[in-house]
């Protein structure tokens, strides 16, 4: 038996209640605009709005690494085009949306922030690990003054699979150049698992010891995964 209640379409819902009232799938459906013709026995909301059916299919991809809107930001055009109804134009549109969001997040970061918690550091730096290099391991250095405010940020390496190859000499040369009192080290695990490796632990211990000698303290070493992070300080290892 067909559903007789008229479906509230995403665009109409936006006009009546605003973007904040839309679900993730409804937001994506508005951006996609069209979708493949639904089956005759499809739910009324899909018959009335094929783009909504397409959006829900994209958001329900089986891989756990790609769940939800956050997962879309890590997908390639080829990943998106594997979904029936997503061609090159739609894939490019989706990827550009997330690149705009990443750049907005970077632009809205305040000058000279202080970092009261490891979570605040992770939130500040996460946009730096997005974009076209999101699947590449990167290492970032944050230099801080005596009050914990940011003086300078530096991309130390890209594509290094062994963090032990990061040069402590380079770190402390930058710290001295900018008169830093403290520093933070961050890197990502493209696999999505933020669990530290043996090399991660070894370089952390080495930098902490050198920092004591140089009187430029390592406040934390943070590893970013897909959605979470690992803090050596929170783990009691610093």
C-alpha positions in Angstrom: 0.0 0.0 0.0 1.4 3.4 -1.0 2.0 6.0 1.6 -0.6 8.8 1.3 1.0 11.5 3.5 2.7 14.1 1.4 6.5 14.1 2.1 8.1 17.4 3.2 10.8 17.9 0.6 14.3 19.1 1.8 14.1 22.4 -0.2 10.6 23.2 1.2 11.8 22.3 4.7 14.7 24.7 4.3 12.4 27.5 3.2 10.0 27.0 6.1 12.4 26.1 9.0 16.0 27.0 7.9 19.1 25.0 7.2 19.5 24.0 10.9 16.3 22.0 10.7 17.6 19.7 8.0 19.2 16.3 8.5 22.6 15.5 7.1 21.0 13.6 4.2 18.6 16.5 3.5 21.4 19.0 3.4 23.3 16.8 1.0 20.2 16.1 -1.1 19.8 19.9 -1.7 23.4 20.1 -2.9 23.1 17.0 -5.1 19.8 18.3 -6.7 19.0 15.1 -8.6 19.3 11.4 -8.2 18.5 8.2 -10.2 14.9 7.2 -10.7 13.6 5.3 -7.6 12.0 1.9 -7.7 8.2 1.8 -7.8 8.1 0.3 -4.3 10.5 2.9 -2.8 9.4 5.0 0.2 7.4 8.1 -0.6 10.2 10.4 0.4 12.5 8.8 -2.2 9.8 8.8 -4.9 9.2 12.5 -4.2 12.9 13.4 -3.9 15.4 11.0 -5.7 18.3 13.2 -4.5 17.4 12.3 -0.9 17.6 8.6 -1.7 21.0 9.2 -3.3 22.2 11.2 -0.3 21.2 8.5 2.1 23.0 5.9 0.0 26.2 8.0 0.1 25.9 8.4 3.8 25.3 4.7 4.5 28.4 3.4 2.7 29.5 0.2 4.5 33.1 1.1 5.5 33.2 2.3 9.1 35.9 4.8 8.0 33.4 6.6 5.8 30.4 6.8 8.1 28.6 10.1 8.2 29.4 13.5 7.0 32.9 13.4 8.6 33.6 10.3 6.5 32.7 12.0 3.3 35.6 14.5 3.8 38.0 11.6 3.6 36.7 10.1 0.4 38.1 10.5 -3.1 36.2 11.2 -6.2 36.5 7.5 -7.2 35.0 6.5 -3.8 32.0 8.8 -4.3 31.5 7.7 -7.9 31.2 4.1 -6.8 27.7 5.0 -5.7 25.0 4.6 -8.4 23.9 8.1 -9.4 27.1 9.9 -8.5 29.0 11.1 -11.6 32.1 13.2 -11.8 30.2 16.5 -11.5 28.4 15.4 -8.2 31.7 14.0 -6.8 33.6 17.2 -7.5 30.8 19.2 -6.0 30.9 17.2 -2.7 34.7 17.4 -2.5 34.6 21.1 -3.1 32.0 21.6 -0.3 34.3 19.9 2.2 37.3 21.8 1.0 35.4 25.1 1.5 34.4 23.9 5.0 38.1 23.1 5.8 39.2 26.5 4.6 36.5 28.3 6.6 37.6 26.4 9.7 41.2 27.5 9.1 40.2 31.1 8.5 38.1 31.3 11.6 40.8 30.2 14.0 41.7 33.1 16.3 45.1 34.7 16.5 47.5 33.6 19.2 45.2 31.0 20.8 46.0 29.4 24.1 45.6 25.7 24.5 44.1 24.7 27.9 43.6 21.1 27.0 44.9 18.5 24.5 41.4 18.4 23.0 41.7 22.1 22.2 45.0 21.5 20.5 43.5 18.7 18.4 40.5 20.8 17.4 42.7 23.7 16.4 45.0 21.6 14.3 42.6 19.1 12.7 41.8 21.3 9.7 45.5 21.4 8.9 45.5 17.7 8.2 42.6 17.8 5.7 42.5 18.7 2.0 44.3 16.8 -0.7 46.9 15.5 1.7 44.5 14.0 4.2 45.7 10.4 3.5 49.4 11.4 4.0 51.1 11.3 7.3 52.1 14.8 8.4 53.9 16.2 11.4 53.2 19.7 12.7 55.1 21.8 15.3 53.4 24.4 17.4 55.6 26.9 19.3 54.3 28.6 22.4 55.3 31.5 24.6 55.5 31.4 28.4 51.7 31.9 28.7 50.9 29.0 26.3 49.9 31.2 23.4 50.8 30.3 19.9 53.8 32.0 18.4 54.4 30.0 15.2 53.2 26.8 13.5 55.4 24.7 11.2 54.8 21.7 8.9 57.8 19.6 9.7 57.3 16.6 7.4 54.8 15.1 5.0 54.7 11.5 4.0 57.1 10.3 6.7 56.1 6.8 7.8 58.5 6.7 10.6 58.3 9.6 13.1 61.8 8.8 14.3 63.0 10.4 11.1 61.8 13.8 12.3 64.8 15.9 13.2 65.0 17.1 16.8 67.6 19.6 15.6 65.1 21.2 13.3 62.5 21.4 16.0 64.8 23.2 18.4 66.3 25.5 15.8 62.7 26.7 15.1 62.0 27.0 18.8 65.1 29.2 19.3 64.4 31.2 16.2 61.0 32.2 17.5 62.0 32.4 21.2 59.6 29.7 22.2 59.3 28.5 25.8 57.2 25.4 25.1 56.3 23.4 22.1 53.7 20.9 21.0 54.1 18.1 18.4 51.2 16.7 16.4 51.0 14.1 13.7 48.3 12.1 12.1 47.8 8.4 11.4 46.1 8.1 7.9 44.8 4.7 9.0 42.5 6.5 11.3 43.8 4.6 14.4 45.4 7.1 16.8 47.2 4.4 18.9 50.8 5.4 19.2 53.5 3.2 17.7 56.8 2.3 19.4 58.5 5.0 17.3 56.0 7.6 18.4 56.8 6.8 22.1 60.5 6.8 21.5 60.6 10.2 19.8 58.3 11.6 22.5 60.7 10.5 25.2 63.7 11.8 23.3 62.2 15.2 22.7 61.0 15.6 26.3 64.5 14.9 27.5 66.1 17.3 25.0 63.5 19.9 25.9 64.5 19.8 29.5 68.2 20.3 28.6 67.3 23.2 26.3 64.7 24.6 28.7 62.1 24.5 26.0 59.5 22.1 27.3 57.5 19.6 25.3 54.0 20.1 26.5 52.4 17.3 24.6 52.6 15.0 21.6 49.2 14.4 20.1 48.3 11.8 17.4 45.2 12.5 15.4 43.0 9.7 14.1 39.8 9.9 12.1 37.7 11.5 14.8 39.7 11.1 18.0 43.2 11.8 19.3 45.8 10.3 21.6 47.6 12.6 24.0 50.9 11.5 25.6 50.2 14.0 28.4 46.7 12.7 29.1 48.1 9.2 29.1 50.6 10.2 31.9 53.6 9.8 29.7 54.8 13.4 29.8 
